[in-house]
């Protein structure tokens, strides 16, 4: 799955995208809920037909960017932190 954040893109495996979606779902902001739903649709498509789905892209709106950064920071606590590149892209200028 590909996340488009401004001019940057990040590739995530479906498993990483599921972890990100779950983290966004526990947040209370409407932007986090919207982004979690978009990621869920993309992941569901990828997992349902992995050979035919190709790459699914989720475009992150400017108001969703903060929620995405917060979720990726929460996932930093995992031993297999695979979100460092995403955090770097989110921390830079738009």
PyMOL commands that place a pseudoatom at each C-alpha (Angstrom):
pseudoatom trace, name=CA, resn=UNK, resi=1, chain=A, elem=C, hetatm=0, pos=[0.000, 0.000, 0.000]
pseudoatom trace, name=CA, resn=UNK, resi=2, chain=A, elem=C, hetatm=0, pos=[1.220, 3.486, -0.775]
pseudoatom trace, name=CA, resn=UNK, resi=3, chain=A, elem=C, hetatm=0, pos=[0.589, 6.570, 1.347]
pseudoatom trace, name=CA, resn=UNK, resi=4, chain=A, elem=C, hetatm=0, pos=[0.812, 9.917, -0.413]
pseudoatom trace, name=CA, resn=UNK, resi=5, chain=A, elem=C, hetatm=0, pos=[1.667, 12.685, 2.008]
pseudoatom trace, name=CA, resn=UNK, resi=6, chain=A, elem=C, hetatm=0, pos=[2.074, 15.929, 0.119]
pseudoatom trace, name=CA, resn=UNK, resi=7, chain=A, elem=C, hetatm=0, pos=[4.869, 15.378, -2.394]
pseudoatom trace, name=CA, resn=UNK, resi=8, chain=A, elem=C, hetatm=0, pos=[6.226, 12.319, -0.553]
pseudoatom trace, name=CA, resn=UNK, resi=9, chain=A, elem=C, hetatm=0, pos=[5.142, 8.713, -0.791]
pseudoatom trace, name=CA, resn=UNK, resi=10, chain=A, elem=C, hetatm=0, pos=[5.679, 5.821, 1.595]
pseudoatom trace, name=CA, resn=UNK, resi=11, chain=A, elem=C, hetatm=0, pos=[5.163, 2.161, 0.868]
pseudoatom trace, name=CA, resn=UNK, resi=12, chain=A, elem=C, hetatm=0, pos=[3.703, -0.015, 3.600]
pseudoatom trace, name=CA, resn=UNK, resi=13, chain=A, elem=C, hetatm=0, pos=[3.103, -3.728, 3.684]
pseudoatom trace, name=CA, resn=UNK, resi=14, chain=A, elem=C, hetatm=0, pos=[-0.521, -4.728, 4.323]
pseudoatom trace, name=CA, resn=UNK, resi=15, chain=A, elem=C, hetatm=0, pos=[0.468, -5.862, 7.833]
pseudoatom trace, name=CA, resn=UNK, resi=16, chain=A, elem=C, hetatm=0, pos=[2.035, -2.483, 8.621]
pseudoatom trace, name=CA, resn=UNK, resi=17, chain=A, elem=C, hetatm=0, pos=[-1.001, -0.715, 7.195]
pseudoatom trace, name=CA, resn=UNK, resi=18, chain=A, elem=C, hetatm=0, pos=[-3.268, -2.779, 9.474]
pseudoatom trace, name=CA, resn=UNK, resi=19, chain=A, elem=C, hetatm=0, pos=[-1.223, -1.740, 12.528]
pseudoatom trace, name=CA, resn=UNK, resi=20, chain=A, elem=C, hetatm=0, pos=[-1.431, 1.901, 11.432]
pseudoatom trace, name=CA, resn=UNK, resi=21, chain=A, elem=C, hetatm=0, pos=[-5.184, 1.609, 10.813]
pseudoatom trace, name=CA, resn=UNK, resi=22, chain=A, elem=C, hetatm=0, pos=[-5.753, 0.092, 14.248]
pseudoatom trace, name=CA, resn=UNK, resi=23, chain=A, elem=C, hetatm=0, pos=[-3.757, 2.861, 15.913]
pseudoatom trace, name=CA, resn=UNK, resi=24, chain=A, elem=C, hetatm=0, pos=[-5.763, 5.509, 14.028]
pseudoatom trace, name=CA, resn=UNK, resi=25, chain=A, elem=C, hetatm=0, pos=[-9.047, 3.866, 15.045]
pseudoatom trace, name=CA, resn=UNK, resi=26, chain=A, elem=C, hetatm=0, pos=[-8.384, 4.366, 18.763]
pseudoatom trace, name=CA, resn=UNK, resi=27, chain=A, elem=C, hetatm=0, pos=[-7.800, 8.083, 18.266]
pseudoatom trace, name=CA, resn=UNK, resi=28, chain=A, elem=C, hetatm=0, pos=[-10.749, 10.414, 18.778]
pseudoatom trace, name=CA, resn=UNK, resi=29, chain=A, elem=C, hetatm=0, pos=[-10.258, 12.922, 15.972]
pseudoatom trace, name=CA, resn=UNK, resi=30, chain=A, elem=C, hetatm=0, pos=[-12.512, 12.839, 12.896]
pseudoatom trace, name=CA, resn=UNK, resi=31, chain=A, elem=C, hetatm=0, pos=[-9.421, 13.106, 10.672]
pseudoatom trace, name=CA, resn=UNK, resi=32, chain=A, elem=C, hetatm=0, pos=[-7.971, 9.935, 12.221]
pseudoatom trace, name=CA, resn=UNK, resi=33, chain=A, elem=C, hetatm=0, pos=[-11.263, 8.105, 11.734]
pseudoatom trace, name=CA, resn=UNK, resi=34, chain=A, elem=C, hetatm=0, pos=[-11.436, 9.179, 8.073]
pseudoatom trace, name=CA, resn=UNK, resi=35, chain=A, elem=C, hetatm=0, pos=[-7.879, 8.093, 7.407]
pseudoatom trace, name=CA, resn=UNK, resi=36, chain=A, elem=C, hetatm=0, pos=[-8.403, 4.763, 9.213]
pseudoatom trace, name=CA, resn=UNK, resi=37, chain=A, elem=C, hetatm=0, pos=[-11.410, 4.080, 6.985]
pseudoatom trace, name=CA, resn=UNK, resi=38, chain=A, elem=C, hetatm=0, pos=[-9.446, 4.865, 3.819]
pseudoatom trace, name=CA, resn=UNK, resi=39, chain=A, elem=C, hetatm=0, pos=[-6.592, 2.612, 4.904]
pseudoatom trace, name=CA, resn=UNK, resi=40, chain=A, elem=C, hetatm=0, pos=[-9.068, -0.137, 5.806]
pseudoatom trace, name=CA, resn=UNK, resi=41, chain=A, elem=C, hetatm=0, pos=[-10.577, -0.079, 2.305]
pseudoatom trace, name=CA, resn=UNK, resi=42, chain=A, elem=C, hetatm=0, pos=[-7.143, -0.261, 0.678]
pseudoatom trace, name=CA, resn=UNK, resi=43, chain=A, elem=C, hetatm=0, pos=[-5.937, -3.081, 2.944]
pseudoatom trace, name=CA, resn=UNK, resi=44, chain=A, elem=C, hetatm=0, pos=[-9.142, -5.074, 2.509]
pseudoatom trace, name=CA, resn=UNK, resi=45, chain=A, elem=C, hetatm=0, pos=[-8.730, -4.870, -1.268]
pseudoatom trace, name=CA, resn=UNK, resi=46, chain=A, elem=C, hetatm=0, pos=[-5.087, -5.925, -1.083]
pseudoatom trace, name=CA, resn=UNK, resi=47, chain=A, elem=C, hetatm=0, pos=[-5.764, -8.850, 1.226]
pseudoatom trace, name=CA, resn=UNK, resi=48, chain=A, elem=C, hetatm=0, pos=[-8.804, -10.045, -0.729]
pseudoatom trace, name=CA, resn=UNK, resi=49, chain=A, elem=C, hetatm=0, pos=[-7.008, -10.242, -4.073]
pseudoatom trace, name=CA, resn=UNK, resi=50, chain=A, elem=C, hetatm=0, pos=[-3.260, -9.834, -3.573]
pseudoatom trace, name=CA, resn=UNK, resi=51, chain=A, elem=C, hetatm=0, pos=[-2.326, -10.932, -7.092]
pseudoatom trace, name=CA, resn=UNK, resi=52, chain=A, elem=C, hetatm=0, pos=[-4.854, -8.690, -8.799]
pseudoatom trace, name=CA, resn=UNK, resi=53, chain=A, elem=C, hetatm=0, pos=[-5.020, -5.643, -6.547]
pseudoatom trace, name=CA, resn=UNK, resi=54, chain=A, elem=C, hetatm=0, pos=[-1.715, -4.037, -7.505]
pseudoatom trace, name=CA, resn=UNK, resi=55, chain=A, elem=C, hetatm=0, pos=[-0.700, -1.132, -5.301]
pseudoatom trace, name=CA, resn=UNK, resi=56, chain=A, elem=C, hetatm=0, pos=[-3.439, 0.796, -3.550]
pseudoatom trace, name=CA, resn=UNK, resi=57, chain=A, elem=C, hetatm=0, pos=[-2.829, 4.454, -2.817]
pseudoatom trace, name=CA, resn=UNK, resi=58, chain=A, elem=C, hetatm=0, pos=[-4.231, 6.467, 0.070]
pseudoatom trace, name=CA, resn=UNK, resi=59, chain=A, elem=C, hetatm=0, pos=[-3.839, 10.230, -0.190]
pseudoatom trace, name=CA, resn=UNK, resi=60, chain=A, elem=C, hetatm=0, pos=[-3.414, 11.872, 3.188]
pseudoatom trace, name=CA, resn=UNK, resi=61, chain=A, elem=C, hetatm=0, pos=[-5.217, 15.209, 3.500]
pseudoatom trace, name=CA, resn=UNK, resi=62, chain=A, elem=C, hetatm=0, pos=[-3.515, 18.076, 5.295]
pseudoatom trace, name=CA, resn=UNK, resi=63, chain=A, elem=C, hetatm=0, pos=[-5.803, 17.747, 8.331]
pseudoatom trace, name=CA, resn=UNK, resi=64, chain=A, elem=C, hetatm=0, pos=[-5.068, 13.993, 8.515]
pseudoatom trace, name=CA, resn=UNK, resi=65, chain=A, elem=C, hetatm=0, pos=[-1.318, 14.525, 8.545]
pseudoatom trace, name=CA, resn=UNK, resi=66, chain=A, elem=C, hetatm=0, pos=[-1.163, 15.282, 12.279]
pseudoatom trace, name=CA, resn=UNK, resi=67, chain=A, elem=C, hetatm=0, pos=[-3.181, 12.175, 13.122]
pseudoatom trace, name=CA, resn=UNK, resi=68, chain=A, elem=C, hetatm=0, pos=[-0.898, 10.066, 10.926]
pseudoatom trace, name=CA, resn=UNK, resi=69, chain=A, elem=C, hetatm=0, pos=[2.211, 11.448, 12.613]
pseudoatom trace, name=CA, resn=UNK, resi=70, chain=A, elem=C, hetatm=0, pos=[0.731, 10.817, 16.063]
pseudoatom trace, name=CA, resn=UNK, resi=71, chain=A, elem=C, hetatm=0, pos=[-0.198, 7.228, 15.134]
pseudoatom trace, name=CA, resn=UNK, resi=72, chain=A, elem=C, hetatm=0, pos=[3.255, 6.543, 13.713]
pseudoatom trace, name=CA, resn=UNK, resi=73, chain=A, elem=C, hetatm=0, pos=[4.825, 7.909, 16.905]
pseudoatom trace, name=CA, resn=UNK, resi=74, chain=A, elem=C, hetatm=0, pos=[2.665, 5.545, 18.956]
pseudoatom trace, name=CA, resn=UNK, resi=75, chain=A, elem=C, hetatm=0, pos=[3.852, 2.639, 16.798]
pseudoatom trace, name=CA, resn=UNK, resi=76, chain=A, elem=C, hetatm=0, pos=[7.446, 3.663, 17.489]
pseudoatom trace, name=CA, resn=UNK, resi=77, chain=A, elem=C, hetatm=0, pos=[7.206, 1.705, 20.731]
pseudoatom trace, name=CA, resn=UNK, resi=78, chain=A, elem=C, hetatm=0, pos=[7.105, -1.607, 18.822]
pseudoatom trace, name=CA, resn=UNK, resi=79, chain=A, elem=C, hetatm=0, pos=[10.390, -3.543, 18.665]
pseudoatom trace, name=CA, resn=UNK, resi=80, chain=A, elem=C, hetatm=0, pos=[10.055, -3.833, 14.887]
pseudoatom trace, name=CA, resn=UNK, resi=81, chain=A, elem=C, hetatm=0, pos=[9.621, -0.103, 14.247]
pseudoatom trace, name=CA, resn=UNK, resi=82, chain=A, elem=C, hetatm=0, pos=[9.110, 0.101, 10.488]
pseudoatom trace, name=CA, resn=UNK, resi=83, chain=A, elem=C, hetatm=0, pos=[7.598, 3.578, 10.501]
pseudoatom trace, name=CA, resn=UNK, resi=84, chain=A, elem=C, hetatm=0, pos=[10.768, 5.679, 10.819]
pseudoatom trace, name=CA, resn=UNK, resi=85, chain=A, elem=C, hetatm=0, pos=[10.732, 6.717, 7.147]
pseudoatom trace, name=CA, resn=UNK, resi=86, chain=A, elem=C, hetatm=0, pos=[7.095, 7.737, 7.363]
pseudoatom trace, name=CA, resn=UNK, resi=87, chain=A, elem=C, hetatm=0, pos=[7.776, 9.843, 10.480]
pseudoatom trace, name=CA, resn=UNK, resi=88, chain=A, elem=C, hetatm=0, pos=[10.697, 11.534, 8.730]
pseudoatom trace, name=CA, resn=UNK, resi=89, chain=A, elem=C, hetatm=0, pos=[8.489, 12.468, 5.780]
pseudoatom trace, name=CA, resn=UNK, resi=90, chain=A, elem=C, hetatm=0, pos=[5.721, 13.735, 8.049]
pseudoatom trace, name=CA, resn=UNK, resi=91, chain=A, elem=C, hetatm=0, pos=[8.115, 15.826, 10.131]
pseudoatom trace, name=CA, resn=UNK, resi=92, chain=A, elem=C, hetatm=0, pos=[9.435, 17.689, 7.075]
pseudoatom trace, name=CA, resn=UNK, resi=93, chain=A, elem=C, hetatm=0, pos=[7.818, 20.635, 5.305]
pseudoatom trace, name=CA, resn=UNK, resi=94, chain=A, elem=C, hetatm=0, pos=[4.647, 20.057, 3.250]
for i in range(1, 94): cmd.bond("trace and resi %d" % i, "trace and resi %d" % (i + 1))
show_as sticks, trace
zoom trace
